[in-house]
């Protein structure tokens, strides 16, 4: 499956394409450390004001 996202932001356009494959395959996961994460609401506050 292919998923495409696009957005216009104050700093420019944003494009992302994600491909999903291998449904039903077991995977090992672990929670990321706090330093490897970001709160999207806080990130948006850093956007330049127009």
Secondary structure in CASP SS format (residue, H / E / C, confidence):
PFRMAT SS
TARGET T0000
AUTHOR 0000-0000-0000
METHOD secondary structure of the structure
MODEL  1
X C 1.00
X E 1.00
X E 1.00
X E 1.00
X E 1.00
X E 1.00
X E 1.00
X E 1.00
X E 1.00
X C 1.00
X C 1.00
X E 1.00
X E 1.00
X E 1.00
X E 1.00
X E 1.00
X E 1.00
X E 1.00
X E 1.00
X C 1.00
X C 1.00
X C 1.00
X C 1.00
X C 1.00
X C 1.00
X C 1.00
X C 1.00
X C 1.00
X C 1.00
X C 1.00
X C 1.00
X C 1.00
X C 1.00
X H 1.00
X H 1.00
X H 1.00
X C 1.00
X C 1.00
X C 1.00
X H 1.00
X H 1.00
X H 1.00
X H 1.00
X H 1.00
X H 1.00
X C 1.00
X C 1.00
X C 1.00
X C 1.00
X C 1.00
END
